[in-house]
Structures are given as structure tokens and as C-alpha cells.
Amino acid sequence: MSAKTINHIITPEAIEFLKSLHLKFNSERQNLLQKRLEREKEFENGVLPNFLPKSKDILSDWKVASTPTDLEDRRVEITGPVERKMICNALNSGANVFMADFEDSLSPTWTNIIDGQINLYDAVRRTISFTSSKGKTYKLTDEKPLATLVVRPRGWHLNEIHFSVDDGEKNLEPISASLFDFGLYFFHNVHELLKRGSGPYFYLPKLENHLEARLWNNVFNYAQDKLNIKRGTIRATILIETILAAYEMEEILFELKDHASGLNAGRWDYLFSCIKKFPRQFVWPDRQYLTMTLPFMRTYTHLLVDTCHKHQAHAIGGMSAFIPTRKDFQINEVAFAKVRDDKQRESEDGFDGTWVAHPDLVQVAKGIFDRALNGKLNQKHHQRTNIILNTKDLFNFHVPEGKISEQGLRNNINVALQYIQNWIHGTGAVAINNLMEDAATAEISRAQIWQWIQHQTKLCDNGKIITKELYQEYCAEEIKKLEEHISYSKAKMILDELVLNDSFIPFLTLIAYKYLDSNTDIGSLRSSI
């Protein structure tokens, strides 16, 4: 374990830096969040998303910033929370990149957030190690190259309630979680990263339009200027994980072109976004039918690859959430076959790399991309010129043969309960039924329950209508299966609020945040300097 404490990370100098970010950019962030709400009201009134008219700048021949050497090869990226053991295993995994996550796979207790910053501080300096309760020690290997470190801060919509800033009028307001996560990591590590021949690399989540990307670009320029770092040193990969961002991929990449290194197809959040933005217009079938082979998902991924390669950016594929088991090798063989099919499709579509959630999948995915790249570092030459994409292609949500079953409803209830239960007690990545569930997949589960109740959907197998009463009946039965020595009362309270509300709540984390287990926290800090 690290000998460092919160005082090594929350220093007076770091506080001043964070405060400056907040005072400079929080007002614009709030304005952009308000615009999200206004746009959702337009959708409720029947307005549909569309591509923006292309400006001369967008249509001109431009490229993103040149790729740093240690980000050229991105065949396989492993992702996971900023936990000490995870960081050691991921950096050692043989993957090309490790995305260290403050977002969907991390429960944002104050302890987890601060420990995560300490862990990354040690990882950058190659001093990180971890000893388990059984005495097993994990440390960085000298025998093979380590994965390149990329950090994902939380999204624009989240606050860090443990750190408040005086707004200049003696009003304390919580700092943006995005600015907090980015700011602390950048402040403490940028000089060390550059000294070691790497750089400050980030993944940007949950963007909905190019104006939100522009805000990030302004933050990057300001932060670099503030610490006397050359502009363009930062590199960012943007997750296209909302349907609205899919309509502005090129504009988003353009806004960040001096800092951009690529786009990523964040498939699970993307599916959630499609449900969330139009919850009353469409009824989605069981989650098992929501695959990457659906026409609208194929269009989304084709558009992403084409956009990236047109401007010499990396296109990174989506997450394989399968978690191998030591108990049933037949389950593994079936799952490995699905992973191979998924990665084969991505490599043939032109992606330059892909995501996995477990070290055992690194070599599976890497073998497929090795064959596709055939000695090259990427597939940026892979460009389609004969494909015409339009609004209807992205908005065709028809799912052939999709059904809504009792088992599908029960599975959504069960997964949502288990995930919420773990999240409020400090764990944000949860293995359930050999899948790594994070906030994105849990969001799909609870969104579907809400939608099915609202539409009074009939179950295909028993003919029952999904009502609030049927949900309560099945929920009680699923809790009986889960409860042993722990109570699911808080988890059920949160899930009830999410699925029984007549209005759709945009993020489950906004509701669950206030239920985070205070016993996991090391205290809060209020900055009113």
C-alpha cells in the first residue's frame, strides 16, 4: 500500500489549481448542462436529432495532432477502476493501453477518489505495489513493456461534493467532478510523465455535442498555460457513447483536433443513450438482443471509423465485458468464441484497436488485431468512400425478432439491484453472471424496466402486463434470491425511485450518490480560499 495520504494529493498548490479551473470554467459547464435539458424538451415535442450543416472549416483538409509514440499502437486496451491491484495487473497485462477509470467502473466515494489519485501518482513513477490480505504481492514487471496509461475523468454532469469552492461571492459550490479528476492528475503528474517520455493522456466520457468538446479543449489550453506546458501536449480520446454525439463526431474531433488522438465506440453507454433520449417513442427488447450487429449499431461504428481515418485519428472499438471463470471451461469456450467474433468484426470494419475488461482476453483480442494489421501500427488507411450515411441510418432502432420476456425483466431487476448494492458500498465494477457490469450496463437494465412499465408492455412468454405491481412482485422475489447476510433495502429504495418515477431520471448515479456508504470515506475537504 502507498504511504501517501490525502495531504500528499490535496496540497495548497493543488487546491489553487483546482479553484482556478472551477472559477474559469464552471459557469460554461452549467450553461451546457442546461442546454442538454432544453434539447431533451425538444425531443419530447417530436424533434429528432440531425447532422449539423458542415462549415468550411469542417469540410477543409485537416488532421488531428500527430500521435505520440506510446499511443501509436492501440491494438488492445484494458480498462478498469483506479484501484491499486487493478492498476498493477492492467499495466502488466500485455495490453497496449490501460484506461484507468474514475467514471463508470468506480464508485466515487471520497476514499476511492483520493486513493485513485494516490495510486496513479505511484503508477506514473513506477513505484506502485499492492499486497493482498493473503500476502500476495503485486508490482510492476521489468520483463515486458507496460501498458500506456490513459485516465478517464468523470463526466460533465457530475459534481465532486466533497470539494467545494468559493464562487467569489462567499457561496460554496461543489467543483465539477471532471475538473477535479483531470486537474489533480494533470497537476501532480504532467512533468513526471514528460520526463519519462510519455504524456498526459485522457479519455473523455459522456459528451453530447461539439460545444462540450470545445469546453474540454479550452480547459486543456488553460491548464497547460497555467503550468507552463506547451499547448498540444495533452492527448484526448473521446468516447462516442451518446446518440447525440454520433451526429457530431466530426465536429467534436475538430474542436479537439490539437489535442485529439481518436474516438472510441462506447457501445453500452451508447445503447443506454438511445433508450434514454427517446424513452417514450420506442420500446426496446431484452438486453440480450441489443448487439453490435443491429443496423443502427453498424452504422454508428462505420461512421466512427470513417470519421477518424478521414482525419488521421485512431478508431477504438468497444468493450468485451466477459469475465472468464475458473469453474466452467465450457462457459469460457462459448464466451471466447463470441469475443473472437466481436473483435474480428471490429478489425474488419477498420478499427485500430479494441477494449477488454479482463487480462485473459488481452491475447485473444491482440491475436485478431495482429492478423488484421499485418505488421502495421494502425488501419488509418482503411477508408470507405462509397457509403452514404444519413439520419435514418442512425435512428433505425428496429430490432428484428426482439422480445421482452419474464426472464429479461427478472434479469434486469437482479442486475440493477446487485450493481446498485455494490456501488453504494464502494465497488463500481461488479462481476455478475460472468460479465463485468458497470454503471453503463446497469443503466440499460433500469432504463428498460422504467420503459416497460411506462408502456404497459406484455411479456412474450406468460402474457402478463409489466406494471408497477408486477415489478414489485418480481423485485421481492429476486431480493429473496440475493439476500443472505446483507440487506438490499437501500438498493431497492434507489431502484424504486428510478423505475417507478413518472419522469425518466437521466443518471442512476445522481440518485445513488447520496446513498454512498459514509463508512468508506476518509473525510471531506472544503476549499473556500
C-alpha positions as CSV (number, residue, x, y, z in Angstrom):
1,M,0.0,0.0,0.0
2,S,1.1,3.6,-0.6
3,A,2.5,5.5,2.3
4,K,0.9,8.7,0.9
5,T,-2.1,10.3,2.4
6,I,-4.7,12.9,1.3
7,N,-2.2,15.6,2.3
8,H,0.2,14.5,-0.5
9,I,-2.5,15.0,-3.1
10,I,-4.7,17.8,-1.8
11,T,-1.9,20.3,-1.3
12,P,-2.3,24.1,-1.1
13,E,-0.8,24.4,-4.6
14,A,-3.2,21.8,-6.0
15,I,-6.1,23.5,-4.3
16,E,-5.3,26.8,-6.0
17,F,-5.0,25.0,-9.4
18,L,-8.4,23.3,-8.9
19,K,-10.0,26.5,-7.7
20,S,-8.7,28.3,-10.8
21,L,-10.2,25.6,-13.1
22,H,-13.6,25.9,-11.4
23,L,-13.8,29.6,-11.4
24,K,-12.8,29.8,-15.1
25,F,-15.0,27.0,-16.5
26,N,-17.8,26.0,-14.2
27,S,-20.2,28.7,-15.4
28,E,-19.9,27.5,-19.0
29,R,-20.3,23.9,-17.9
30,Q,-23.6,24.7,-16.2
31,N,-24.8,26.5,-19.3
32,L,-24.0,23.4,-21.4
33,L,-25.9,21.2,-18.9
34,Q,-28.9,23.5,-19.1
35,K,-28.8,23.2,-22.9
36,R,-28.9,19.4,-22.6
37,L,-32.2,19.8,-20.7
38,E,-33.6,22.2,-23.3
39,R,-32.7,19.8,-26.1
40,E,-34.4,16.9,-24.3
41,K,-37.6,19.0,-24.2
42,E,-37.4,19.4,-27.9
43,F,-37.2,15.6,-28.4
44,E,-40.3,15.2,-26.2
45,N,-42.1,17.5,-28.6
46,G,-41.1,15.3,-31.6
47,V,-37.9,17.0,-32.8
48,L,-35.4,14.4,-34.0
49,P,-31.6,14.8,-34.0
50,N,-29.8,15.6,-37.2
51,F,-26.4,16.2,-38.6
52,L,-25.1,19.8,-38.5
53,P,-24.5,21.8,-41.7
54,K,-20.9,21.4,-42.5
55,S,-18.8,24.6,-42.1
56,K,-15.9,25.5,-44.4
57,D,-13.5,24.6,-41.5
58,I,-15.0,21.2,-41.1
59,L,-15.0,20.5,-44.8
60,S,-11.4,21.6,-45.2
61,D,-8.5,19.1,-45.3
62,W,-7.4,18.9,-41.6
63,K,-5.8,16.3,-39.4
64,V,-5.7,15.8,-35.7
65,A,-2.4,16.3,-33.8
66,S,0.4,13.8,-34.5
67,T,0.2,10.7,-32.4
68,P,2.8,10.3,-29.5
69,T,5.0,7.3,-29.9
70,D,3.5,5.4,-26.9
71,L,-0.1,5.9,-28.3
72,E,0.7,4.7,-31.8
73,D,-0.1,1.1,-31.1
74,R,-3.5,0.7,-29.5
75,R,-4.5,-2.8,-30.6
76,V,-5.8,-3.8,-27.2
77,E,-6.8,-1.5,-24.4
78,I,-7.8,-2.9,-21.0
79,T,-10.0,-0.8,-18.7
80,G,-10.8,-0.8,-15.1
81,P,-11.1,1.3,-11.9
82,V,-8.2,3.2,-10.4
83,E,-7.7,0.6,-7.7
84,R,-4.2,-0.4,-6.7
85,K,-4.4,-4.1,-7.6
86,M,-6.2,-3.4,-10.8
87,I,-3.6,-0.8,-11.9
88,C,-0.8,-3.3,-11.3
89,N,-2.5,-6.1,-13.2
90,A,-3.6,-3.9,-16.1
91,L,-0.2,-2.3,-16.6
92,N,1.4,-5.8,-16.6
93,S,-1.4,-7.4,-18.7
94,G,0.3,-7.2,-22.1
95,A,-2.3,-4.7,-23.3
96,N,-1.0,-1.7,-25.3
97,V,-3.1,0.8,-23.2
98,F,-4.7,0.8,-19.8
99,M,-7.6,3.2,-19.3
100,A,-7.6,4.0,-15.6
101,D,-11.2,4.9,-14.8
102,F,-12.6,7.4,-12.4
103,E,-16.0,7.1,-14.1
104,D,-18.4,4.2,-14.8
105,S,-16.3,1.4,-13.2
106,L,-15.5,3.3,-10.0
107,S,-17.8,4.0,-7.1
108,P,-17.0,7.7,-6.3
109,T,-16.6,7.5,-2.5
110,W,-14.2,10.2,-1.3
111,T,-11.8,7.4,-0.3
112,N,-11.9,5.8,-3.8
113,I,-11.3,9.1,-5.5
114,I,-8.4,10.2,-3.3
115,D,-6.9,6.7,-3.2
116,G,-7.2,6.6,-7.0
117,Q,-5.2,9.8,-7.4
118,I,-2.5,8.4,-5.0
119,N,-2.4,5.1,-6.9
120,L,-1.9,6.9,-10.2
121,Y,0.8,9.1,-8.7
122,D,2.7,6.0,-7.7
123,A,1.9,4.3,-11.1
124,V,3.4,7.2,-13.1
125,R,6.6,6.9,-11.0
126,R,6.6,3.1,-11.3
127,T,6.6,2.7,-7.5
128,I,3.2,1.2,-7.2
129,S,2.7,-2.2,-5.5
130,F,-0.1,-4.0,-3.7
131,T,-0.1,-6.7,-1.1
132,S,-3.4,-8.7,-0.6
133,S,-4.8,-9.8,2.7
134,K,-3.5,-13.3,1.8
135,G,0.0,-11.9,1.5
136,K,0.3,-12.0,-2.3
137,T,2.3,-9.0,-3.7
138,Y,1.6,-7.3,-7.0
139,K,4.1,-4.9,-8.6
140,L,5.1,-3.7,-12.0
141,T,7.1,-6.1,-14.1
142,D,10.5,-5.5,-15.7
143,E,10.1,-8.4,-18.1
144,K,7.9,-6.8,-20.7
145,P,6.6,-3.3,-21.8
146,L,3.9,-1.8,-19.6
147,A,0.6,-0.6,-21.0
148,T,0.5,3.2,-21.7
149,L,-1.6,4.9,-19.0
150,V,-4.7,6.9,-20.1
151,V,-7.0,8.4,-17.5
152,R,-10.8,8.8,-17.7
153,P,-12.2,11.6,-15.5
154,R,-15.9,11.7,-14.6
155,G,-18.5,13.3,-17.0
156,W,-19.5,16.9,-17.1
157,H,-22.8,16.2,-15.4
158,L,-21.3,15.1,-12.1
159,N,-20.1,17.1,-9.1
160,E,-17.5,16.2,-6.5
161,I,-19.5,17.1,-3.4
162,H,-16.5,16.6,-1.0
163,F,-14.6,19.5,-2.5
164,S,-16.3,23.0,-2.7
165,V,-15.0,26.3,-4.0
166,D,-16.0,29.8,-3.0
167,D,-17.6,31.3,-6.1
168,G,-16.3,34.8,-5.3
169,E,-19.5,35.9,-3.6
170,K,-18.9,33.7,-0.5
171,N,-21.1,31.0,-1.8
172,L,-19.6,27.5,-1.6
173,E,-20.4,25.3,-4.6
174,P,-19.1,21.8,-5.4
175,I,-16.5,21.5,-8.1
176,S,-17.1,19.7,-11.3
177,A,-16.0,16.1,-10.9
178,S,-14.5,16.3,-14.4
179,L,-12.3,19.2,-13.5
180,F,-11.4,17.7,-10.1
181,D,-10.3,14.3,-11.6
182,F,-8.5,15.9,-14.6
183,G,-7.0,18.7,-12.5
184,L,-5.4,16.7,-9.8
185,Y,-3.9,14.1,-12.1
186,F,-2.6,16.7,-14.5
187,F,-1.2,18.9,-11.8
188,H,0.7,16.2,-10.0
189,N,1.9,14.1,-12.9
190,V,2.4,16.1,-16.1
191,H,6.1,16.9,-15.5
192,E,6.9,13.4,-14.4
193,L,5.1,11.9,-17.4
194,L,7.0,14.1,-19.8
195,K,10.3,13.3,-18.1
196,R,9.6,9.6,-18.7
197,G,8.9,10.1,-22.4
198,S,5.1,9.8,-22.1
199,G,2.4,12.4,-21.6
200,P,-0.9,13.4,-20.0
201,Y,-3.4,11.2,-21.9
202,F,-7.2,11.2,-21.2
203,Y,-10.4,9.6,-22.2
204,L,-13.4,12.0,-22.3
205,P,-16.8,10.5,-21.4
206,K,-20.5,11.3,-22.0
207,L,-20.1,14.3,-24.4
208,E,-23.3,15.2,-26.2
209,N,-22.1,17.8,-28.7
210,H,-19.1,19.8,-30.1
211,L,-19.6,22.6,-27.6
212,E,-18.9,20.3,-24.8
213,A,-15.8,19.2,-26.6
214,R,-14.8,22.8,-27.1
215,L,-15.0,23.3,-23.3
216,W,-12.6,20.5,-22.8
217,N,-10.2,22.0,-25.3
218,N,-10.4,25.3,-23.5
219,V,-9.7,23.5,-20.2
220,F,-6.7,21.8,-21.7
221,N,-5.2,25.1,-23.1
222,Y,-5.7,26.9,-19.8
223,A,-4.2,24.1,-17.7
224,Q,-1.2,23.8,-20.0
225,D,-0.6,27.6,-19.9
226,K,-1.1,27.6,-16.1
227,L,1.7,25.0,-15.6
228,N,3.9,26.3,-18.4
229,I,3.4,23.2,-20.5
230,K,3.4,23.5,-24.3
231,R,-0.1,23.6,-25.8
232,G,-0.9,20.4,-27.6
233,T,0.9,18.2,-25.0
234,I,-2.3,16.7,-23.8
235,R,-3.9,14.0,-25.8
236,A,-7.6,13.0,-25.6
237,T,-9.6,10.1,-26.9
238,I,-13.3,11.0,-27.0
239,L,-15.9,8.3,-26.2
240,I,-18.8,8.5,-28.7
241,E,-21.2,7.0,-26.2
242,T,-24.3,9.2,-26.7
243,I,-26.5,9.2,-29.8
244,L,-26.3,13.0,-30.0
245,A,-22.5,12.9,-30.2
246,A,-22.8,10.4,-33.0
247,Y,-24.4,13.2,-35.1
248,E,-21.4,15.5,-34.3
249,M,-18.4,13.1,-34.4
250,E,-16.6,15.2,-37.0
251,E,-17.3,18.5,-35.2
252,I,-16.2,17.0,-31.8
253,L,-13.0,15.8,-33.3
254,F,-12.4,19.2,-34.9
255,E,-12.9,21.1,-31.7
256,L,-10.2,19.0,-30.0
257,K,-8.0,18.4,-33.1
258,D,-4.9,20.0,-31.5
259,H,-5.3,17.5,-28.6
260,A,-7.2,14.6,-30.1
261,S,-5.8,11.2,-30.7
262,G,-9.1,9.3,-31.5
263,L,-12.6,8.3,-30.9
264,N,-13.9,5.2,-29.1
265,A,-17.2,3.4,-29.7
266,G,-18.6,3.3,-26.2
267,R,-21.3,0.7,-27.0
268,W,-23.0,0.2,-23.7
269,D,-23.5,3.8,-22.9
270,Y,-24.5,4.4,-26.5
271,L,-27.3,1.9,-26.2
272,F,-28.4,3.5,-22.9
273,S,-28.3,6.9,-24.6
274,C,-30.6,5.7,-27.4
275,I,-33.1,4.4,-24.8
276,K,-32.8,7.5,-22.5
277,K,-33.1,10.2,-25.1
278,F,-36.3,8.7,-26.7
279,P,-37.8,6.7,-23.9
280,R,-41.5,7.1,-25.0
281,Q,-41.0,6.8,-28.7
282,F,-39.5,3.3,-28.8
283,V,-39.8,0.1,-26.8
284,W,-36.6,-1.9,-26.6
285,P,-36.5,-5.7,-26.2
286,D,-34.5,-7.8,-23.7
287,R,-30.9,-6.7,-23.4
288,Q,-29.6,-9.9,-25.0
289,Y,-31.0,-8.8,-28.3
290,L,-29.1,-5.4,-28.2
291,T,-26.0,-6.5,-30.2
292,M,-23.4,-4.8,-32.4
293,T,-24.9,-6.5,-35.5
294,L,-28.0,-4.4,-35.4
295,P,-28.3,-2.0,-38.4
296,F,-28.1,1.2,-36.3
297,M,-25.1,0.0,-34.4
298,R,-23.3,-1.0,-37.6
299,T,-24.0,2.5,-39.0
300,Y,-22.7,4.1,-35.8
301,T,-19.4,2.1,-35.9
302,H,-18.9,2.6,-39.6
303,L,-19.4,6.3,-39.2
304,L,-16.9,6.4,-36.3
305,V,-14.2,4.6,-38.2
306,D,-14.7,6.7,-41.4
307,T,-14.6,10.0,-39.4
308,C,-11.4,9.0,-37.5
309,H,-9.5,7.8,-40.5
310,K,-10.5,10.8,-42.6
311,H,-8.6,13.0,-40.1
312,Q,-5.8,10.5,-39.2
313,A,-7.2,9.7,-35.7
314,H,-7.4,6.3,-34.1
315,A,-10.7,4.5,-34.0
316,I,-11.0,2.3,-31.0
317,G,-13.7,-0.4,-30.7
318,G,-16.0,-1.3,-27.8
319,M,-15.8,-3.3,-24.6
320,S,-15.9,-7.0,-24.3
321,A,-17.4,-7.4,-20.8
322,F,-16.9,-11.1,-20.5
323,I,-15.1,-12.3,-17.3
324,P,-13.5,-15.8,-17.6
325,T,-14.3,-18.3,-14.9
326,R,-12.1,-20.9,-13.3
327,K,-15.1,-23.2,-12.7
328,D,-16.7,-23.9,-16.0
329,F,-14.5,-24.1,-19.1
330,Q,-17.5,-24.7,-21.4
331,I,-18.9,-21.3,-20.4
332,N,-15.4,-19.9,-21.3
333,E,-15.3,-21.5,-24.7
334,V,-18.7,-20.2,-25.7
335,A,-17.8,-16.7,-24.4
336,F,-14.4,-16.7,-26.0
337,A,-16.0,-17.6,-29.4
338,K,-18.3,-14.6,-29.0
339,V,-15.4,-12.3,-28.1
340,R,-13.5,-13.5,-31.2
341,D,-16.4,-12.9,-33.5
342,D,-16.8,-9.4,-32.0
343,K,-13.2,-8.5,-32.4
344,Q,-13.0,-10.0,-35.8
345,R,-15.9,-7.8,-36.9
346,E,-14.3,-4.7,-35.5
347,S,-10.9,-5.4,-37.1
348,E,-12.6,-6.0,-40.5
349,D,-14.5,-2.7,-40.1
350,G,-11.2,-0.9,-39.8
351,F,-10.9,-0.2,-36.1
352,D,-7.3,0.3,-34.9
353,G,-7.9,-1.4,-31.6
354,T,-10.4,-2.5,-29.1
355,W,-11.3,-2.8,-25.4
356,V,-11.4,-5.7,-23.0
357,A,-12.2,-5.9,-19.3
358,H,-10.0,-8.8,-18.2
359,P,-6.3,-9.7,-18.7
360,D,-7.2,-13.2,-20.0
361,L,-8.9,-11.5,-23.0
362,V,-5.8,-9.4,-24.0
363,Q,-4.1,-12.1,-26.1
364,V,-7.4,-13.2,-27.6
365,A,-8.1,-9.7,-28.9
366,K,-4.5,-9.0,-29.8
367,G,-4.2,-12.1,-31.9
368,I,-7.1,-10.9,-34.1
369,F,-5.8,-7.4,-34.5
370,D,-2.3,-8.7,-35.2
371,R,-3.6,-10.5,-38.2
372,A,-5.7,-7.6,-39.4
373,L,-2.9,-5.0,-39.0
374,N,-0.3,-7.4,-40.6
375,G,2.7,-5.6,-39.1
376,K,1.2,-2.1,-39.2
377,L,0.5,0.0,-36.1
378,N,-3.0,1.0,-37.2
379,Q,-5.5,0.9,-40.0
380,K,-5.9,4.6,-40.8
381,H,-5.6,3.8,-44.5
382,H,-8.9,1.9,-44.1
383,Q,-11.5,4.4,-45.6
384,R,-14.8,3.9,-47.3
385,T,-15.7,6.4,-50.0
386,N,-18.9,4.8,-51.3
387,I,-21.0,4.8,-48.1
388,I,-23.7,7.4,-47.6
389,L,-24.9,7.8,-44.0
390,N,-28.0,9.8,-43.0
391,T,-30.2,10.4,-40.1
392,K,-32.4,7.4,-40.8
393,D,-29.4,5.0,-40.6
394,L,-28.5,6.1,-37.1
395,F,-32.1,6.3,-36.0
396,N,-33.4,2.9,-37.2
397,F,-34.0,1.3,-33.8
398,H,-35.8,-1.7,-35.2
399,V,-34.5,-4.9,-33.5
400,P,-35.5,-8.0,-35.6
401,E,-37.0,-10.8,-33.6
402,G,-36.5,-8.9,-30.4
403,K,-38.7,-10.0,-27.5
404,I,-39.5,-8.9,-23.9
405,S,-39.6,-11.9,-21.6
406,E,-40.2,-12.6,-17.9
407,Q,-36.5,-13.7,-17.7
408,G,-35.4,-10.5,-19.3
409,L,-37.4,-8.4,-16.8
410,R,-36.1,-10.5,-13.9
411,N,-32.5,-10.3,-15.1
412,N,-32.7,-6.5,-15.4
413,I,-34.1,-6.3,-11.8
414,N,-31.4,-8.7,-10.5
415,V,-28.5,-7.0,-12.2
416,A,-29.7,-3.5,-11.3
417,L,-30.1,-4.5,-7.6
418,Q,-26.7,-6.1,-7.4
419,Y,-24.9,-3.3,-9.1
420,I,-26.5,-0.6,-7.0
421,Q,-25.9,-2.6,-3.8
422,N,-22.2,-2.8,-4.7
423,W,-21.9,0.8,-5.9
424,I,-23.3,2.4,-2.8
425,H,-20.8,0.3,-0.7
426,G,-17.8,1.4,-2.8
427,T,-17.5,-1.1,-5.7
428,G,-18.2,0.3,-9.2
429,A,-17.2,-2.8,-11.4
430,V,-19.1,-5.9,-10.5
431,A,-18.8,-9.4,-11.9
432,I,-22.3,-10.8,-12.4
433,N,-23.0,-13.9,-14.5
434,N,-19.5,-13.8,-16.0
435,L,-20.0,-10.3,-17.2
436,M,-18.3,-7.2,-15.9
437,E,-21.2,-4.9,-15.1
438,D,-20.5,-1.2,-14.7
439,A,-22.7,1.9,-14.5
440,A,-23.4,1.8,-18.2
441,T,-24.8,-1.7,-18.3
442,A,-26.7,-1.1,-15.0
443,E,-28.2,2.0,-16.7
444,I,-29.6,-0.1,-19.5
445,S,-31.2,-2.5,-17.1
446,R,-33.0,0.1,-15.0
447,A,-33.9,2.2,-18.1
448,Q,-35.6,-0.8,-19.7
449,I,-37.6,-1.6,-16.5
450,W,-38.8,2.0,-16.4
451,Q,-39.7,2.0,-20.1
452,W,-41.6,-1.3,-20.0
453,I,-43.7,-0.1,-17.0
454,Q,-44.5,3.2,-18.8
455,H,-45.6,1.4,-22.0
456,Q,-47.5,-1.4,-20.1
457,T,-45.6,-3.9,-22.1
458,K,-46.8,-7.5,-22.4
459,L,-44.3,-10.3,-21.6
460,C,-44.0,-12.7,-24.5
461,D,-43.9,-15.9,-22.5
462,N,-46.6,-15.6,-19.9
463,G,-48.8,-12.7,-21.3
464,K,-48.5,-10.6,-18.1
465,I,-48.5,-6.8,-18.4
466,I,-45.5,-5.1,-16.9
467,T,-47.0,-2.8,-14.3
468,K,-45.6,-1.2,-11.1
469,E,-47.2,-4.0,-9.2
470,L,-45.6,-6.8,-11.3
471,Y,-42.3,-5.1,-10.9
472,Q,-42.7,-5.0,-7.1
473,E,-43.7,-8.7,-7.1
474,Y,-40.7,-9.8,-9.2
475,C,-38.4,-7.5,-7.3
476,A,-39.3,-9.0,-4.0
477,E,-38.7,-12.5,-5.4
478,E,-35.3,-11.5,-6.8
479,I,-34.2,-10.0,-3.5
480,K,-35.1,-13.2,-1.7
481,K,-32.6,-15.0,-4.1
482,L,-29.9,-12.4,-3.3
483,E,-30.3,-11.7,0.4
484,E,-28.2,-13.7,2.8
485,H,-26.3,-11.8,5.3
486,I,-26.8,-8.3,3.8
487,S,-29.8,-6.1,3.3
488,Y,-30.9,-4.8,-0.1
489,S,-33.3,-2.3,1.3
490,K,-31.3,0.8,0.2
491,A,-30.6,-0.7,-3.3
492,K,-34.3,-1.4,-3.7
493,M,-35.2,2.1,-2.5
494,I,-32.9,3.6,-5.2
495,L,-34.2,1.2,-7.9
496,D,-37.8,2.0,-7.0
497,E,-37.0,5.7,-7.3
498,L,-35.5,5.1,-10.7
499,V,-38.2,2.9,-12.3
500,L,-41.4,4.0,-10.5
501,N,-40.9,7.7,-11.2
502,D,-43.2,9.0,-13.9
503,S,-40.3,11.0,-15.3
504,F,-37.1,9.4,-16.6
505,I,-34.1,10.2,-14.3
506,P,-31.1,10.8,-16.5
507,F,-28.4,9.0,-14.5
508,L,-28.8,6.5,-11.7
509,T,-25.6,7.8,-10.1
510,L,-27.3,11.2,-9.5
511,I,-29.8,9.4,-7.3
512,A,-27.4,6.8,-5.7
513,Y,-24.7,9.4,-4.9
514,K,-26.4,10.5,-1.7
515,Y,-26.6,6.9,-0.5
516,L,-22.8,6.2,-0.8
517,D,-21.6,4.4,2.3
518,S,-20.1,7.1,4.6
519,N,-18.1,4.4,6.3
520,T,-15.9,4.1,3.3
521,D,-15.0,7.8,3.4
522,I,-11.8,9.4,4.8
523,G,-13.5,12.7,5.4
524,S,-14.2,15.7,3.2
525,L,-12.5,18.9,2.3
526,R,-13.9,22.3,1.8
527,S,-11.9,24.9,-0.1
528,S,-13.0,28.4,0.4
529,I,-9.7,30.1,-0.3
